[in-house]
Amino acid sequence: MAKTTNCCFCKKELTKGFFNGNADTLEVAPLVDLTCCADCANELKKAAKAEKDRFGIKLANYKRATNSKPAKEEIAEMFLKYLDEMECNEGNLEYLMPLGFDRFYWMGANGTFMAKEYQQGFINSDASAKYMVKTLQTSMKAVTKEVRYFNKNHVTKLEFRRVGIGDPLSLTSIAYSYEIRLNDEKCMTYKPCITRTAVIGKGFLGFFCAKSASRQMQAILERFRDHIGSDLPVVEVKKFK
């Protein structure tokens, strides 16, 4: 028996049924399928395939930060907003060869940059130096898979926080993982929000290693700020609010 429903995007009335239904589905994030009409499916399927992973990371961070479970219609609105911002961004920034990599971002000409988005949470954290190195390698290789240039107008925060207690490498060094916040993840946006890097803190018998790592992160974010030409303050926090 057919069941009446609506397209999550255009609200067109649809029917679901094994033999006589006309409803389609669109995967906008891993394991997130939205009911839609054939027209919306055809219009959005290319973008959904290309943006599924990045949008999925942003959606997961949004849910975690807001402690919410948005309805499918809300997710559809978020996805359309994300695509609108992406189209505007791509129309206003020229794609140029990157100039070099600095800890978490690729530098572009004229103060532009590229930074990979990362999902937050204990399961996704870099608990060991091995995973920290893997994250750095992934961030470096991201430029070969996708090109997303941003500039200072796409950055509203320069916050960083240490994740976990670190991984001791020797009597005088500890590897620490840090999350970097460039925009509020509680607001769905195409702009970069959460990225990640790692540094090695130095100190005798583990003492002062955390302070050493914090100073390095401060310097990394200040270099980033200088590159993009921003005047935002660099702030270390315990928790993103």
N, C-alpha and C positions, 0 to 999 in steps of 0.2 A: 504494500500500500504506500502511495506517494505521500511525502510529508512536505508541508510548505515551510520555506525558510527565506532568508534574504541574503543578497550579496553583501559581504562585509564592507565593500568599497563604495559601490554606487547605490546600495539599498534596493536594487531591483528584486522583485519577488521571484523566487525560484522553487522548484520542486526537487526533492530528493527521493529517488527510487531506483531499484536495481534495474528495471527495464524501461521506465518512462520518465526518469528524472532528467533535469537539464542543469543541475548544479555542478560546478567544477570546484577544484581546490587549488590553492597556491601556497607553496611552502616558502614563507618569508624569513624563517629562522629554523635551525635544526629542530625537528620534531614539532614545529609550529605550523599547522596547516589551516588556512583560512578559506571558508566557503566563499565562492565568488561566481559570477556569471562568466560565460565564455568570452565576452568582449573584454572584461577586466583581466581575465587570465591571459589572453593574447597580448594585451597592452603591457602587462606588468611582468610576464614570465621571464623575460631576458634580464631585467633589472633585479628581480628576486633571486635568480640563479647567481648573478654576479655579487650581490650584496648580502646574501643569506648569512654567511659566517660573521661578517663584521656587524651587521644589524643584530644578529643573535647574541653576540657578546654584549652589545649595548643594552639589549633587552634584558639579559640576565643581570647586568649591573643595575639597571633601573629597578627591577623587581627586588633585588637585594637591598638597595639603598632606601626604597620606599616601603619595604616590607608589604608588598601588594601583589595581587594576581590579576592583572588587567584582563578584561573581557576581550574576546576576539575582535569586536568592533573597535575597541580602543587601540588594540595592536595595529589594526588596519590604518587608523588615523595616524598613529606614530610612524608607520612605514611610509605613508604618503608624504608626511612632513619631512621625513628623512630624505626621500627622493627629491622633493622640491628644493631643499637646501643643497643637495648634491648637484643638481642641475645649475643652480645659481652659482655655486662655487666653481664648477668646471667652466662656466662661461666667463668668469672674471679673472682667473689665474692662468698664466701661461706656463705650459709644461716645459721645463728645461732640465738639462742633465744635472743630477745632484753633485754637490761640490765635495762632500765628505761626510763621514759618520761620526757622531760624538755621543757615545754612551747609550742614548735612547732614540735619537732622531737623526735623520739625514738632512743636511743643510742644502738649501736651494739658493738660487740667485735672488737678489733683491729682498732678502729677509724672509724668504719662504722656507718651509720645512715639511718633512713627512715623518709621522710617528705611528707605529703600530698600536692598535687598541688591544687591551688585555682584559680578561675576565677576572673579577675579584673572587675571594673566598678561599677557605682553607685547602680545598681539593686542588685549586688552581694556583696555589702559592708556590714559590721557589724555596722549598724547605732545605735543600742542600746546594752546595757549590756546583755540583754537576748540573742541576736544573737551572741555576743562575746563568751558567755559561751557555746553556742551550737557549735560554731566553735572549741573551745578547746576540747569539748567532741568528736566531729567528728574526729579531729586529733588523739586523743587518741585511738579511736576505729578502725582507719584505719588499724592498724597493724593486726587486726583480719580478715580483708577482703582481704588484698593483702600484699605481702612481696616483697619490693623493696629496697635492700641495695645499698648504695652509699658510696663513701669515698672522701677524699680531692681532688682526681684527677677529680672528677665530679663537683667541685665547683670553679667558676672563680670570683665570686663577693660575698661580704658580706655587702649588702646594706639594709637599712630599711627606711620606710617612714610612717608617721602617716596618717591615712585615716579619714577624717571628723573632727568634732570638739569635739568629745567625748560625753559621756553620764554621767551627774552628778549623783552621788550616795548619796552624803551628802554634808554638807557645807565644808568638808575638803577632799573630794575624787571625782575623775572623772575617769571613765573607758574609755580607748582609744584602738582603733583597729589599728594594724600595719600590713603592707605588708612587707614581707622579700623577697629579690631577691638574688638567688644563682647563676643564669645564665641569660644571655640576652634572653628575651622572643621573641625578633625579629628574632631569629635563631631557627628554629624547631629542637628540640633535645629531646632524651629520658631522659636526665639528668634533675633533678628538677630545676625549674625556679622560680615560684612564690608560696610562701606559706604565712601563716598568723597566727597571734596570738594576744593576748590582754593583757594589764596590767592596773593596777589601780594606777594613779598618786595621790600623797598626797600633800596637801597644805592648807593654811588657806584661807577660803572663795573662793576657786578655784584658788587662786594665787599660782604659782610655781608647779601646778599639771602637766602641760605639761613637764616641766623640769624634774620633778621627774620620769615621765613615760619614758622620753628619756634616762635618766641614767639607768633605769632598762633594757630597750631594748639593750643598749650598753653592759651591763653586760651579758645579755642572749646570744647575738651574740659572745661575747668574750669566754663564756663558750663553746659554740658550736665550735668555732675556735680551742680552746684548745683540745676538744675531738677528732676532726678529724685530728689534727696535722698540721693545715694550718698556713701560715704566712701572709695571706691577711689582709688588713686593714678593720676595721669595720667602715662603713660610713653611717651617717644619711643624707638623701636627701629629698627634697621636691617633686621631680619628678624623676621617672626612665627614663634615657635617653639612 
